[in-house]
Amino acid sequence: MITPAFDLSQDPDYLTICIRVPYTRTSEFDLFIDGTDFKFYAKPYFLRLSLPGRIVEDGREQASFDIDKGVFTLKVPKEIPGESFEGLHLLTSLLAPKGSRSAKPLVEDVSGEGSETAADGEEEEEEEFDWQLEQQVYTDRSEEELGALHKYGFGNQRSGVFSRLQEELGDVIDLKDPEGTSASGRRRARLEAEASAFSSDHYLADLFEDDEINRLLTFTPWWSKLSASAEQEGGAAVSFSEEEKEQLRKFANRSYLLDKTSRYQAWLGLVDILLAYSYDVRSTEGEHNVESPWTVRKLSGTLCWLETYSCLLDVLVSFGRRVLCYPLYRHFALVTSAVCDTVKILQSGRGCVLRCLLHIHKVFRENEPAYILNDLYVTDYCIWIQRVKSKKVMELATMLQHASLQKKDLELELEELESAARLVVEEERQASSDSDSSSSSDSSSESEESEAEARGGTESKQGGEGGETCKDNPSQPQPTSSASPIPHTSSSALFPSANRKADAPLSASQGCRQLIQELGEQMTEELRISADSSSEAAEAKEPSAKSSSSSGGTLLEPSPPKKPLLVVQTH
């Protein structure tokens, strides 16, 4: 018989069951409704459901069949109108047979008080779970007993698996000998491997160059928009895709016989796996890639080292250490962000947790060696989470929300490392500042020297052009105004040094005469005479005749271009 694809929904008065049965005849439909038991038969399909509430067959039920889609739809009234059926989206749990959903011990106390507990039918679910660590007196065990305790998997119920899979062992877990290593030995080996894998350079690089980290921290995962109270009110906090529903229908119905310690370790292992999944979703921004199987497996001590934890703080410390040792982004802010994401997942109810587990199941299923972890852990978690009470999930979310993880708890000397790194950065910054100041002072002194040289060259050039200064001549006074007259003197009067140094060596006198001649020519070019045109031409051609010409007092006006000079003739 084939189990058909089905889906359930509800309103205050009716339960709607949609069953996909293509290529069947409408005349061959058989239905059976009895309280919480529902059966449907249409050759070759058979479906049996154990409902979370009671339905009745009183003539108000309605049925229809869409031939094109091959979907049979049944609308059945509830026995108690307004009752909310919880967990209708958890399809695997609905396939469980009628009766107890958990295995009972073979020996029970049938006294009056114990019979009430036995009659309840869900002893595991109704028991108030104590989240505090239970302490026991240490007792020595024989080697035979210790060998029998080397188990792993969901609820520590598996052993001997890796003895048959030696080739795949290194690609799935980091533990070398899972069959012969005790729980304490696994933890000791894990801590040693993490200590040797920690890279201070990588950690400090992500700490000080955190642009990419900050971008990942602003990412909003898909569970952030879910309502934490939707499942408590009887609705579905999440909606499953057709592929996810098909996977839920493929899971086999199982019952788990777990003692108190095994249940506690199962809850802690669930938190560990969800933390690794939350980190992968945030680091890939919701898009799983080829590294996702490695990331989820590597960050979870439960999956990578077959670890069993004793308290919630151990889970957080293990996850924090592995985040700072192995993945691409190693930042403590990503650890705290993953913890907050896991709290939100747990607060959203069993449906959200189940969908996360289904994503992990798919990631491992598509990776060749990692599928073994589905058989050891993930598949059992997908089935088991559908049967637990929502109240237990909320209690775990509250405990995780109030848990505190600090850098010193990781025992990687992070605070000392960060202090030393900040001190080095400050010293380098100070040295760089001193170097910049010294270089700026050197450059300023060089610029001052260059400015002084430029000023010297400019003064020398001005002295050569305007006849104001010369190496052998004293400074001449600057004209106070272009319009104010100054006495006209001969060349000997303008340059008295030429007369004083007549007896100087020939080279010096020749250089001075050459300079005087150049100055005279420049003055001749720059000046024009403002007298009559005839006298202007004569004086322009023979400037030496001006000094000997008499009495007219001819005025010379400077030409517009530059360095105005007014020369007048004196008696």
C-alpha positions in Angstrom: 0.0 0.0 0.0 1.1 3.5 -0.8 0.9 6.3 1.7 -0.5 9.3 -0.2 0.5 12.9 0.1 -1.8 14.8 2.5 -2.3 18.1 4.2 -4.5 19.3 7.1 -6.0 22.6 8.0 -8.7 23.8 10.3 -11.2 26.5 11.2 -13.1 26.9 14.5 -15.7 24.2 13.6 -14.2 21.9 10.9 -11.1 19.9 10.1 -10.1 19.8 6.4 -8.1 16.9 5.1 -6.7 17.1 1.5 -5.3 13.8 0.1 -3.6 13.5 -3.3 -4.6 10.2 -4.9 -4.2 10.5 -8.7 -5.3 7.7 -11.0 -8.0 6.3 -8.7 -11.8 5.8 -9.1 -14.2 7.8 -7.1 -16.3 4.8 -6.5 -13.5 3.1 -4.6 -13.2 5.6 -1.8 -13.5 4.2 1.8 -13.6 6.4 4.9 -13.5 5.5 8.6 -13.9 8.2 11.3 -13.8 7.4 15.0 -12.8 10.2 17.4 -9.1 10.7 16.9 -8.7 7.8 14.4 -9.1 8.5 10.7 -8.6 6.0 7.9 -8.8 6.5 4.1 -8.5 3.8 1.4 -8.5 4.2 -2.3 -6.6 1.5 -4.2 -3.6 1.5 -4.1 -3.5 4.2 -1.4 -4.0 3.8 2.3 -3.8 6.6 4.9 -4.2 6.2 8.7 -4.0 9.3 10.9 -4.0 9.7 14.7 -5.5 13.2 15.1 -4.7 15.6 18.0 -8.5 16.1 18.5 -11.8 14.3 18.1 -13.9 14.6 15.0 -17.5 13.2 14.4 -19.4 11.8 11.5 -22.9 13.3 11.9 -24.0 14.2 8.4 -22.4 17.6 8.2 -19.2 16.3 6.6 -18.5 17.3 3.0 -16.3 15.5 0.4 -15.1 16.5 -3.1 -12.7 15.1 -5.7 -10.8 17.1 -8.3 -10.2 14.7 -11.2 -7.8 17.0 -13.0 -5.5 17.4 -9.9 -6.3 14.1 -8.3 -7.0 15.7 -4.9 -9.6 14.3 -2.5 -10.9 16.9 0.0 -12.8 16.0 3.1 -14.3 18.5 5.5 -15.2 16.9 8.9 -16.9 18.7 11.9 -15.1 18.8 15.2 -16.7 17.1 18.2 -16.1 20.2 20.3 -16.7 23.4 18.2 -14.0 26.0 18.7 -11.4 23.5 19.8 -7.9 24.1 18.3 -6.0 21.1 17.1 -2.3 21.5 17.8 0.5 20.2 15.5 -1.4 19.6 12.3 1.6 20.6 10.3 3.8 17.9 12.0 2.8 15.2 9.5 5.1 12.5 10.8 3.6 12.6 14.3 0.1 12.3 12.7 1.1 9.0 11.1 1.8 7.4 14.4 -0.6 4.5 15.3 -3.3 5.0 17.8 -2.3 4.5 21.4 0.8 5.5 23.3 3.3 7.6 21.4 6.3 6.6 23.5 7.7 3.3 24.6 6.9 2.2 28.1 9.2 0.3 30.4 8.7 -3.4 30.5 8.3 -3.3 34.3 5.9 -0.8 35.9 4.6 -0.1 39.3 0.9 -1.0 39.2 0.0 0.4 42.6 -2.8 2.9 42.8 -0.6 5.9 42.5 1.5 4.4 39.7 -1.5 3.3 37.7 -2.6 6.8 37.2 0.8 7.7 35.7 0.6 4.6 33.5 -2.9 5.4 32.3 -1.8 8.8 31.2 -0.1 7.3 28.1 2.5 10.1 27.8 4.7 9.8 30.8 7.7 11.5 29.1 5.7 14.4 28.0 3.8 15.1 31.2 6.7 14.9 33.5 8.1 18.2 34.7 11.6 18.3 33.3 14.3 19.6 35.7 16.9 21.6 33.7 19.3 21.7 36.5 22.3 19.4 36.4 21.9 16.4 38.6 25.0 15.5 40.5 25.9 11.9 41.4 28.5 10.3 43.5 31.5 9.1 41.4 31.9 5.3 41.3 34.6 3.3 39.5 33.5 1.1 36.7 35.2 -2.0 35.2 36.7 -2.0 31.7 33.7 -4.0 30.5 31.3 -1.4 31.7 33.4 1.4 30.3 33.5 -0.4 26.9 29.7 -0.7 26.9 29.3 3.0 27.5 31.1 4.1 24.3 28.0 4.9 22.4 26.9 7.9 20.3 24.1 9.1 18.1 20.7 10.4 19.1 20.1 9.5 22.8 23.4 7.6 22.8 21.7 4.6 21.3 24.1 3.7 18.5 27.4 1.9 18.4 29.6 0.0 15.9 28.6 2.2 13.0 32.0 3.6 12.2 33.7 0.3 12.6 32.1 -0.6 9.2 32.7 2.8 7.7 36.5 3.4 8.1 36.9 5.0 4.7 34.2 7.7 5.4 35.3 8.2 9.0 37.8 11.1 8.3 35.4 13.0 6.0 32.5 12.9 8.6 33.9 13.3 12.1 37.2 14.4 13.6 37.2 11.7 16.2 39.7 9.0 15.3 38.4 6.0 17.3 34.7 6.6 18.2 34.1 3.0 19.3 37.0 3.0 21.7 36.9 6.5 23.1 34.9 7.4 26.1 32.8 10.6 26.5 35.5 12.3 28.6 38.2 11.2 26.1 36.2 12.8 23.3 35.9 16.0 25.1 39.6 16.1 26.0 40.6 15.4 22.4 38.2 18.0 21.1 39.7 20.7 23.4 43.2 19.9 22.4 42.3 20.1 18.7 40.6 23.4 19.2 43.6 24.9 21.1 46.0 23.9 18.3 43.6 25.1 15.6 43.1 28.6 17.1 44.9 31.3 15.0 45.5 34.6 16.8 46.4 36.3 13.5 43.1 35.3 11.9 41.1 36.3 15.0 42.8 39.8 15.2 42.4 40.3 11.5 38.6 39.8 11.7 38.5 41.9 14.9 40.1 45.0 13.5 39.0 44.7 9.9 35.3 44.0 10.6 33.5 45.6 7.6 32.4 42.2 6.3 31.5 41.0 9.8 29.2 44.1 10.3 27.5 43.4 7.0 26.7 39.8 8.1 25.4 41.0 11.4 22.8 43.2 9.7 21.4 40.2 7.8 17.8 39.2 8.6 17.2 35.4 8.6 13.9 33.9 7.6 12.8 33.0 11.1 13.0 36.7 12.3 9.5 37.4 11.0 7.8 34.4 12.7 5.4 34.9 15.5 6.4 33.3 18.8 2.8 32.7 19.9 1.3 31.3 16.6 1.9 27.7 17.5 0.7 28.1 21.1 -2.6 29.4 19.7 -3.0 26.3 17.5 -1.8 27.8 14.2 1.3 26.9 12.2 4.2 29.3 12.8 5.8 28.2 9.6 4.6 26.7 6.3 6.4 23.8 4.8 7.1 23.4 1.1 6.0 20.4 -0.9 9.5 18.9 -0.8 9.6 19.3 3.0 6.1 17.7 3.3 7.2 14.8 1.2 10.3 14.3 3.4 8.1 14.3 6.5 5.9 11.6 5.0 9.0 9.5 4.2 10.2 9.4 7.8 9.4 6.1 9.6 7.3 6.1 12.7 9.5 5.5 15.7 9.2 5.6 19.4 12.2 6.5 21.6 12.9 5.0 25.0 15.0 7.7 26.7 15.8 8.0 30.3 16.1 11.3 32.1 19.8 11.8 31.3 19.4 10.8 27.7 16.5 13.3 27.2 18.5 16.1 28.8 21.5 15.3 26.5 19.2 15.2 23.5 17.9 18.7 24.3 21.5 20.0 24.6 22.5 18.3 21.4 19.6 20.0 19.6 20.8 23.4 20.8 24.3 22.6 19.6 23.0 21.7 16.1 20.8 24.7 15.8 23.6 27.0 16.8 25.7 25.7 13.9 22.8 26.0 11.5 22.2 29.6 12.6 25.8 30.5 12.0 25.7 28.9 8.5 22.6 30.8 7.5 24.0 34.1 8.6 27.5 33.6 7.1 26.0 32.6 3.8 23.2 35.2 4.0 20.5 32.6 3.7 22.0 30.9 0.6 23.5 27.5 1.4 26.5 26.7 -0.6 28.9 23.8 -1.1 30.6 24.7 2.2 27.4 24.5 4.3 27.7 20.7 5.1 31.3 21.3 6.3 30.3 24.4 8.3 27.3 22.8 10.1 29.2 19.7 10.9 32.4 21.4 11.9 30.8 23.9 14.3 28.7 21.3 16.1 30.6 19.3 18.7 27.7 16.9 18.7 28.1 16.1 15.0 31.9 16.4 14.6 33.1 14.9 17.9 30.0 12.8 18.9 30.0 15.0 22.0 27.5 14.7 24.8 27.1 17.8 27.0 26.3 18.0 30.6 25.0 21.6 30.8 23.9 24.5 28.6 27.1 26.5 29.3 29.2 23.6 27.9 27.2 23.9 24.7 27.8 27.6 24.3 31.5 27.4 25.2 32.1 24.5 22.7 30.2 26.5 19.9 32.1 29.7 20.7 35.5 28.0 20.6 34.8 26.3 17.3 33.5 29.5 15.7 36.8 31.2 16.6 38.9 28.3 15.3 37.5 26.9 12.1 35.2 28.9 9.7 36.0 31.8 7.5 34.6 34.5 9.7 35.9 34.3 13.3 34.3 37.0 15.4 32.8 36.8 18.9 29.9 39.0 17.7 28.8 36.1 15.3 28.7 33.8 18.3 26.3 36.0 20.3 24.3 36.6 17.1 23.9 32.8 16.5 22.7 32.4 20.1 20.1 35.1 19.7 19.0 33.5 16.4 18.6 30.1 18.1 16.5 31.6 20.9 14.2 33.0 18.2 14.0 29.6 16.5 13.0 27.9 19.8 10.5 30.7 20.6 8.8 30.2 17.3 7.8 26.6 18.3 8.3 23.1 17.1 7.4 23.8 13.5 10.3 26.3 13.2 12.7 23.9 14.8 11.5 21.1 12.5 12.0 23.2 9.4 15.6 24.0 10.4 16.2 20.3 11.0 14.8 19.5 7.5 17.1 22.1 6.0 20.1 20.4 7.7 18.8 17.0 6.6 18.7 18.2 3.0 22.2 19.7 3.2 23.6 16.5 4.5 21.6 14.3 2.1 23.1 16.1 -0.9 26.7 15.6 0.5 28.2 12.2 0.0 29.9 11.4 3.3 27.7 13.7 5.5 24.6 11.6 4.9 25.8 9.3 7.7 25.0 12.1 10.2 21.4 12.1 9.1 21.2 8.4 10.1 22.9 9.1 13.4 21.2 12.3 14.5 19.2 14.5 12.2 16.5 12.1 11.2 15.8 11.1 14.7 15.6 14.7 15.8 13.1 15.4 13.0 10.8 12.6 14.3 11.4 13.2 18.0 10.8 17.0 17.9 7.3 16.5 16.6 6.3 14.5 19.7 7.6 16.8 22.4 5.4 19.4 24.1 5.6 23.0 23.0 6.0 23.9 26.6 9.4 22.1 26.8 10.6 24.0 23.7 9.6 27.3 25.3 11.4 26.4 28.5 14.6 25.6 26.6 14.3 29.0 24.8 14.0 30.8 28.1 17.0 29.1 29.6 19.1 29.8 26.5 18.0 33.5 26.5 19.2 34.0 30.0 22.4 32.1 29.5 25.5 34.3 29.6 28.7 33.6 27.5 31.8 35.8 27.9 35.1 35.7 26.1 36.9 34.5 29.2 34.7 31.4 29.3 36.3 30.2 26.0 39.7 29.9 27.6 41.5 31.2 24.6 43.0 34.3 26.3 41.1 36.6 24.0 41.0 39.6 26.3 44.8 39.5 26.8 45.3 39.1 23.1 43.1 42.0 22.2 44.8 44.3 24.8 48.2 43.5 23.5 47.0 44.1 19.9 45.5 47.5 20.8 48.7 48.5 22.5 50.7 47.6 19.4 48.3 49.5 17.2 48.6 52.5 19.5 52.4 52.4 19.4 52.5 52.1 15.7 50.0 55.0 15.4 52.2 57.1 17.7 55.4 56.2 15.7 53.6 57.1 12.5 52.5 60.4 13.9 56.1 61.2 15.1 57.4 60.3 11.7 54.9 62.5 9.9 55.8 65.4 12.2 59.5 65.0 11.6 59.0 64.7 7.8 56.8 67.8 7.8 59.4 69.8 9.7 62.1 68.7 7.3 59.9 69.6 4.4 59.1 73.0 5.9 62.9 73.7 6.4 63.5 72.7 2.8 60.7 74.9 1.6 62.1 77.8 3.6 65.6 77.3 2.1 64.1 77.1 -1.4 62.0 80.3 -0.7 65.2 82.1 0.5 67.0 81.0 -2.6 64.1 82.1 -4.8 64.0 85.5 -3.0 67.8 85.9 -3.5 67.5 85.1 -7.2 64.6 87.4 -7.6 66.5 90.3 -5.9 69.5 89.6 -8.1 67.3 89.6 -11.2 65.6 92.8 -10.1 68.9 94.4 -9.5 70.2 93.5 -12.9 67.0 94.6 -14.7 66.2 97.8 -12.8 69.7 99.0 -11.9 68.7 99.2 -8.2 71.3 96.8 -6.7 74.6 95.4 -7.9 77.4 93.5 -6.3 79.7 96.5 -6.8 77.1 99.2 -6.5 75.4 100.6 -3.4 71.6 100.3 -3.2 69.7 103.1 -4.9 66.5 104.5 -3.3 63.2 103.3 -4.7 61.0 105.9 -6.4 58.2 106.9 -4.1 55.7 107.7 -6.8 55.5 107.4 -10.6 54.5 111.1 -10.7 57.0 112.5 -8.3 60.1 113.9 -10.1 63.6 112.7 -9.1 66.9 114.5 -10.1 68.4 113.5 -13.3 72.0 112.5 -13.0 74.6 111.3 -15.4 75.8 107.7 -15.7 78.7 108.6 -13.5 76.4 110.0 -10.8 74.0 107.1 -11.0 76.8 104.6 -10.7 79.6 106.2 -8.6 81.2 102.9 -8.0 82.4 102.9 -11.6 84.6 105.9 -10.8 85.7 104.6 -7.4 86.8 101.3 -8.9 88.5 102.6 -12.0 91.8 101.3 -10.7 90.3 97.9 -9.9 91.4 94.9 -11.9 90.4 94.9 -15.6 87.9 92.0 -15.3 85.9 93.7 -12.5 85.8 97.1 -14.4 84.8 95.4 -17.6 82.0 93.5 -15.9 80.7 96.7 -14.2 80.9 98.7 -17.5 79.0 95.9 -19.2 76.3 95.9 -16.6 76.1 99.7 -16.9 75.7 99.5 -20.6 72.9 96.8 -20.3 71.1 99.0 -17.8 71.4 101.9 -20.0 70.0 100.0 -22.9 67.1 98.7 -20.9 66.3 102.2 -19.6 66.4 103.5 -23.1 63.8 100.8 -24.2 61.6 101.3 -21.2 61.4 105.1 -21.2 59.8 107.5 -23.7 60.1 111.3 -23.8 57.0 113.4 -23.5 58.4 116.6 -25.2 58.2 117.6 -28.8 58.5 114.8 -31.4 61.8 116.2 -32.7 63.4 116.5 -29.3 61.9 113.1 -28.3 63.5 111.4 -31.2 66.8 113.2 -30.6 66.8 112.3 -26.9 65.7 108.8 -27.6 68.6 108.3 -30.0 71.2 110.1 -27.9 70.4 109.7 -24.2 73.9 111.1 -23.3 73.1 114.4 -25.0 70.2 114.9 -22.6 72.5 115.5 -19.7 74.5 118.1 -21.5 71.5 119.8 -23.2 70.5 122.8 -21.5 67.8 124.5 -19.9 64.6 123.2 -21.3 63.8 120.8 -18.5 62.5 118.1 -20.7 60.4 115.5 -18.9 60.6 111.8 -19.5 57.5 109.7 -18.7 57.7 106.0 -18.0 56.1 103.7 -20.6 53.0 101.7 -19.3 54.5 98.2 -19.2 56.5 98.1 -15.9 58.9 99.8 -13.5 57.8 103.5 -14.1 60.7 106.0 -13.8 60.6 109.7 -14.2 63.8 111.6 -15.0 64.2 115.4 -15.0 67.1 117.5 -15.9 68.7 119.7 -13.2 70.9 122.9 -13.5 
